[in-house]
């Protein structure tokens, strides 16, 4: 048959015209040529309608196009693709909308200028204003935390915050960190997340949590409270050597209220409740170990020499282990020499 528009002998699509001529006079998608998109100067979040989001530009544009473009119901199996390039006035986007008209796939394209309006998002506004709903205080029980503990706790808290943020909580951030009274204070924007973080740190380092609140007045007809979560870590820490019930132990790990210790007389592992060893005597940590020169070894013992005094000592092996380094660590407690657990002797 012949198309009444172009006169070509070709299959007729609709109304006596071929597909090409039909598409020249009919469009199935329509949208704006210019839109304004607020973007945060500090964190590059975008605001769509009344909500700030950390979505990528392409993802947020996909949502905007679906909500601002009119797409005919005649088109089925819609697919939207966007290419963009930065220009002086913003982002110039090419929008390609593909769908099926009857059994025929068609694509319509649109030029769209996205004007990026620089501003400050709600979260950054709070962050720079010092906003916080909770304070996490981490202290040691009758001791100052070591430099290593402080550094590790800081990294742990930062990692936990990043993980929660990655799950979609934009409102969470650390407002400030301060070293106070031998420990750390974290000022946290979200009190619910602050409690989760405090419990996670407790799982790693042990200790007890105390909560308190401070009345901060009314906002939007609601009473506002600022929470303080005090995590007091045990007087002992991972890597400490202790004297407990006439025996000597090495603290291999702490998980919540459970303390995992290794008996230095036989290298057997035990798990105790933190309350059980509150009366244990802390003898020290890494600082009370000494590197000595390995002179010789048999299945039953090692012969070591003090590199400063050249004094030679014989220490019984707890288990049939072999040392393949020139120096090994030993620990002296109450005039007794012990070989720390093999995993400590690296």
N, C-alpha and C positions, 0 to 999 in steps of 0.2 A: 504494500500500500504506500501511497505518497503522503508525506507530511504536508499539511495545509499551510504551514508557515514557511518552511525552507524548500518545499517541493521535491525533496529527495525521496527516493524509494527506500524506505526503511521501516522497521517495526514501529507501529504506533503505540505510544505509551498511554496517553490520556487525551481526551477531548480532541482527537484527530491530529495531534502533534506528536513528534518524536520526543524521546527523553531529553535530548540536548535543548530543543526549543522550549520544552516544558520548564526546564530548570532556569532558563533565561528570564522567564516571566513569573516565577514562583520561588519564594525563599521560605525556609523552614526554621531559621534561627535568627534572633535579633537581640542585640545588646548595646550597652552604652559604648561610646568611643573614648570616654575619659572617666576614670574613677579616682578618688582620693583614698589612700591607705595610710593610716597613722603607723609610724614605726618608732620604737624607743631608741633614742640616741645612745643609750648605755648598753643595753642587752640585745638589741635588734629584734625584740619581740614585735609582733604585729597585732593591731587591734581591729577586729571585725565585729561590727555591731557594737555591743557593749563589753565584749570580752577580749582580754589580751591573751595571746597564745605564742608559744615558742615553736610553732610549726615552721617548716621550711617555706620559702616564698612560693615554690611551685605547688605545695600542698594547700596553702591558704588561698591561692588563686583558683585552684580547682573548686574549692567550696564557694568562693565568691561568684564564680561564673555560673555554677549550678543554681545559685540563688538570685542572680541579677539578670541572667540571659533568659529570654523566652524561647523555648524549644517546642516546636509543633508536636502534637500528640501523634501525628502521622508517622513521625520518625521512631523507629524501634531500635533496641540494642545500642543505646547512645554511648559514644566514647569521646572523651575530651582530651586533647593534647595541647600543650602550651610551649612555645619557645619565647625567650625574652632576651633582651639586651639592654644594657644600661645606657641612658642618654641624659642629656643635660637636665631635662624636665622630669626625669624619673625613669621608669622601666617601660620600654616599648615592647608589648607582647603581641604575638601572633597566636590567635586562638583558632584551633581547628576542631570543629564539631562534626563527628562522623556518625551516621546512622543508616538504617535500612528503610527505604521507601518501597513498600511492597517487598519484592525480592532484590531490589537494586540498591547497592551501597553508594551513598553520596556523601560528600564532604563540603562543608561551607566554612570559609575562614573569615576572620574579623581582625582588624587592627585595634588594639586597645592600649591606651596610654595610662599607666598607673603612676599617679603623682604621689611620691612618698613624702608624707608630712612628718617631719622630725619633731618628736615630743618626748616626754618622760612617762614611762608606764607606771602603773600603780605600785608594783613591787619595788622598782628602783626608787620611787619617791619615798617609800617607807624606809628602804635600806639607807639612803643618804640622810634621812631624818632621824636615824638612830632607833627605829622602831624595833621593839622586841616584846614578846609575850611571855618569855621564860628565860631563866638563867640556870645553866647547868654548872654546878660547882663540883669539882673533883679534887678531893683532898686525900692525904694519907692519914692513917690512924697513928697518931703520936710520932709522925715522921714527915719529912719533906719528900716529895716525889723526886726521883733521880732525873737527871737530864735525859737519859734514854727513855724513861717512862713518860716524861712530858712530851717528848718528840713523837713517841709512838701513839700516845693518846690523841694528840693533835691530828696526826694523820688518820687515825681511826674515825674520829668525829667528822673530819672533812669528807672522808670516803662515804660514810653513812649518809651525810647530807646530800652528796652527789647522787647516791643510789635512790634516795627518796625523790629527789628532783626529777630524775630520769623516769620515774613512774608517773609523772604528771603533776607533781605538787610545785607549781611555780611560786607559791606564797612562802616557801621555806628558804631561808638564807641565814647565814651567820652574820650578825650585825657587828660583833666585835669579839675579840679574844683577849683575855688579860691573865697574866701570871700573878696569882694572889696567894699569900700565906702558904707558900710551898706547893701550891697546886695550880689549877687552871679554872678560869671562869669563861663560859661560852654564853654569849647573848644570842638567843635564838628567836626567830620571828614567829614560829608556830609552836604553841605549847604542847599540842598533841604529839607532834613529831619529836619535840624535845624529850618527852617521857620515853618514847620508843628508843631514841638514841641513848638515853641514860641506861636503860635496861640492857641494851646491846653491849655497852661498855662494861656493865656489871658482869655480863656473861663471860667477857674476855678476862677481866681482872679481879673478879670477886668483889666483896665489899657489901655494904648496906646502903639502902636509899632512904632518905627522909624527904618529905614534901612539905612545902609551906606556901601560902598564898598571901598576896598583898592587894588590898582593895584599891583599884585605880579610878573609881568613879563610874559614872554612867555614860553610855554611848548608844545612840539609837534605841533608847528606852531599855537597855540591857546593862546589868551590872558587869563591870570589867575587872578581872583579876589577873595579876601577873604571878606566875608560878616560879618557885625556886626548887630545883631538884638537887639535893646534896648527895653525892655518891662518895662515901668514905671508904677508900681502899684499905685492905688489911695491912697490918703492920709489917707483914712479910710480902714478898713478891716472887714471881717466877725467877728461878736461878739462885735463890737464897739457900744457904746451908743452915740447918737448924738442929738444936738439941731438944729431943722430946722423949720423955719417959726413959731416960738413961741410954738412949740410942741417938745416932746421928743420921740425918736425912738430907736429901737434896730435893727441892721443890721443882718438879719438872713442868707443871702447868697448873693453871687455875681456871676453872670454868664455873661461873656463878658461885654457889656456896660450897662447891666441891674442890678440895685441894688434892692434887695428885703428887705423891711423894715417892722417893726411891730410897730404900734403906741402904746406907753405904756399907753395911757389914755383909750384905748378900746380894745387893742390887735388885731385890724384889720390889715390885711396885705395889703401892697401896693407895686407896682413895678414902679420904676422911672429910668429914664436915668441918667447915671453917671454925665452928665453935669448939670443936674438939682440940684444936691445937693453938687456941688463943694464948695459952700459958707456955707455949714453946719458947725456947730461948733462941733468938736470931743471932747467928754467929757471923754472918756476912754473906757477901755474894762473890762475884767474880774477883773482887779485890783480895780475897783471902786465898785464892789459888796461886800456885807458883809453878813456873815452868822449870823442869829439871832435865838434865841430860840423861838419856837412856843409855846405860852402860851395857846391860845384858838383860836377857829375860829367859825364863823357862816356862813350862806349863803352869807352875805353881806360884811363881813370883817374878818381880822385876827388881833390877838393881839400878838405882838412880843416883846422880851426883849433883849436889848443889853447885851451880856455876860460879857462885861468889866465894864460897868457903871450901869447895872441893870435897866436902864431906859426903861420904857415900852411905846411902840408906837402902835397906831391903824392905819392899812392900809386898805383902801377899796379894796374889791375884784373886779376885772374887769369883770370877768365872774363867774358863779357858779361852781368853781372848788374846789376840796378838796385836802388838803395837808396831807399826812400820815407819814411824817418824823418828827423827834424831832426838826430839824433845817431847816430853809428855807433861801433862798438868797433874799436879797433886794438890791436895788440900790438907792443911794442918789444923786440927781442932783439939784443944785441950791436950797438947803434946802428943797427939796421935796423927799419923799420916795415913791418908786414904786416897785411893784412886777414885776420882769421880766417875760416874757412869760413862760408858764408852762414848755415847753420843755427845757428852760434854767435852770429851778429850779429842777435839779436832783442831 
